[in-house]
Structure formats: structure tokens, C-alpha cells
Amino acid sequence: MPKQVEGRIICTTVSQNPSGKYFVSVCCTDVDIKPLEKTEAVTGIDVGIKEFAIISDGNKFDNHSHKYHSPKIILIPV
């Protein structure tokens, strides 16, 4: 779901993933950011080569860097 852009836009990047979907990343300034609520939760992260990361609850994140790189299509400074 698209999100309303807030603040002053510094730059925008349009990229396409291998399945053909397009994504837009917008970098803005002068935006009020609400701080997150503090919790007592702690997570350990092990960054590796075979897996990109393994967190302390056992979840693994694959290392996709060797499979493909999503091409950037346009970089528009504003």
C-alpha cells in the first residue's frame, strides 16, 4: 500500500526486481519521526556467509547477494 510522502524530497530511486515489479524509494528531510516504545526484548544477530543472518530465535535469512542484483533504473535528484 503506498504511503503519503512527508517532508522535502531529496532524491528518488526507481528499481525493478527480477519478477518485474517496480519499487520507488524516496529520501526526505524535515520529517518528524515518532520514537518507538521501549521494550525489554533483546535479539542477537549472527551475520555470516552461507546465511546472511541468523537471529537468536533461530530464524535464518538467506544470502541472496550471489544470486542476482536488482538493477536500478533511475536516480532522480530533486
N, C-alpha and C positions, 0 to 999 in steps of 0.2 A: 504494500500500500504506500503510495507516495506521501512524503512528508512536506509540510509547508517550510519553505526556506526562510530563515530568520537572519537578521543582521546584514552586513555588507559582504557581497560575494567577492572573494579574492581570485579564485580560479575554479574551473570546472573540468573534470575529466570524464570522457565517454569511453567505455570499454565494452568489448564483446567477449563472452565466454565461449568455449568450444561448441556448446549446444546451440549457439546462435542468439542467445538472449543478450540484450544490451543493458548496461548499468551506467548510471550517472552519479559521480561523486562530486559534491560541491563543498568547497572550503570557504568558510565565512569567518568574519571577525565581528566584534561588537555584539556578541550574543551572551545573554545571561544564562549561565549553566547552574542548574539546581544541584546541590551536593547530594550524594547518595546517603541513605541511612546507614549508620554504623552497625555492624553485627560482630559477633564473636567468632564467626566462621573463619577457618584457616584452610588454605589449599596449597599443597606442594606441587610444583611443576618440574618434571624432568624433561629437558629438551635433548633430543638425540638425532641420530642419522637415519636409522631404519624407520622409526616413527618420529613425526615432527615433535610431538609432545605426549607425555603420559602424566595425567594428574593423579593426585593421591587417592581418589575414589576408584581408580582403575580404568577410567575412560582413556582411550587412545585416539590420537589424531594422526592420520596418515601424512606422510611427507610426499606431497604432490609435485615438489619442485623439479624432479627429474622427469615427470611425465609430459608436461606441457606448460607453456606460458601463455596467458591470455593477452592477445595483442591490444595495445592501447590505440585507439583510433584518432582521437582529437584531444588536444590540450589547449584550452582557451583561457588565456589570461584576461581578466576583466579590469 
